[in-house]
Amino acid sequence: MSDITLDLARIMVVNRARWTTIEVAFWIAAAAGYFLFPAKLVLLTQMLIGGLFAMSLDLLLGYGGIASFGHAAFFGLGAYAAGLLAAHGWGEPLSGVLFGGLAAGGLGLAFSSVIAKVRGAAVLMVTLCIGLLLFEAASRMPWLTGGDTGLQGIDMWPLLGLFEFDLFGRTAFWYAYAVAFLLYLAARRYIHSPEGLALKGIRENHDRVPMLGVSTARRKMIAFTISATIAGMAGALLAQTTQIVALETLSFERSVAALIMLTVGGLGTLIGGFIGAATFIWARDVLSALNPVYWMFWLGLILIALMLTARGGLVGALTLLTNYLARERHPR
Amino acid sequence: MSIWGSPVAEPLLEIENIDVGYGEGVVVHDLSLTIEVGGSLALLGRNGAGKSTLILAIAGHLAPRGGRIRFGGQDITTMPPHRRCRMGIGWVPQGREVFAPLTVEENLRIAAAPGAWTLDRVYELFPKLKERRGNFGNQLSGGEQQMLAIGRALVTNPRLLLLDEPLEGLAPVVAQDVARCITDITQSESMAVVLIEQHAGFALGLARHAIILERGLAVRSGASGAIAADLDALEQHVGIRKPVRAA
């Protein structure tokens, strides 16, 4: 067991800021998915969007140790912002994603000072409340949000003025892929900057970070705002690619789903969110086809088994595997 | 207020009658001291005498109950710790407190602020750290962790360095190595130092001035030479600690 930990550590020592095999493999596999499963493009697009959302939560939870139980607030706000913009006559996709990100980031910034002040269970409560507040607000304003029937009439203009959003979801897939990949690169940069390193320091030893001249409150506020912005952009992508926004985008279930995706994939790895989302959405697709009512039961069972066996999530398990294969090929 | 130091020297840190403590209890009573720019001070005393408590108050992790602390002429009594660090107070805490999930290099990069002390210069001072730059904080020996803790304080480019038992728990050979580096840093720089050390001999050899604390009170202060010669006071207030074996 300790050998395993050492191996894990060694890999991460060597390949800290460099790309790991898993990261490269994921982005290649995601692109290959387009050609391998042309009938499943809608599902693949949802995996990318779900992954982006889970990654935004990873910045908070995996790196900063800040658990959010209401992250769907930012996802849903981004979705409604982008949806409303398009429904009211501005269907340009890229500016719509930015608008969704700005709206969610603005809300994140507004709440970030509260988040920076509280710790532990209080963080859970505050984030949970942000989620509940937004959900209630949206359901009480059907004139704006469409209420239970959802926001409709989203009319997207062609991407870059060239690519129509087609019925098969081809444009939607590559659009989501590109946005998710760019935001992944940005998040990676952030994590390896002194700014992101300080976030890890906060998770590890909150009280000892200020001695290095770093304000913990400021770092947490920045992290929360960045995370909310990315979550909002993920929501905007969903609104634009599905051309409907349901109340469900703001729901507690969506917040929890992101937490599950992240834990399954592997906390504090960035790519874990994407791998977890792909697994979760694929499992939901398969299990709900087997039994549409009780699929959550099987999911719960699988999750418990996963938690007991693979604590580093799928990324942890895959890292061990690739390391093992590399050693087989080049024996020392 | 200062009973030592030449009158022309510019004061860097001025502590006036501070009381510091935890919860209800007061640990340091009515303590005053001054350190001039580039000066050095050893804090001596038994466990629980209030040495670390005083350092915590200077670094900003404990708020004094009364009194004032000035740094570079500015009142910092209520200033939060991260701003004190940016003003030039670097702290090497007891027990090192290296960040385990970060590599050596990352531990340094978090702290780095523009100035004379760069990562490269720290690697020059501690070549061991350069070898281990990719290791995580918990994959280091005690001595390496201590070097990292010192290096991490140095790259914040402090004007005042607080060292809390930097030789604690190190094997004698390693302790000598670290002690030599500390001596180098403090003697070649215009950096002021406050040093807590159980090895009274090392502390008195390094710092120009010393204070002996007992139960939170400064019972003796003066030039290190004078205190080193006063074996009775050392024995009474510090306990018999043989000076660190001759290097």
Interface residues (C-beta under 8 A of the other chain):
Chain A: A9 M12 V13 V14 R16 P194 L197 A198 K200 G201 R203 E204 N205 D207 R208 V209 P210 M211 L212 G213 V214 S215 T216
Chain B: A59 G60 H61 P80 P81 H82 R83 C85 R86 W91 P93 E97 F99 A100 P101 L102 T103 E106 R109 I110 A111 A112 A113 G134 N135 F136 Q139 R152 T156
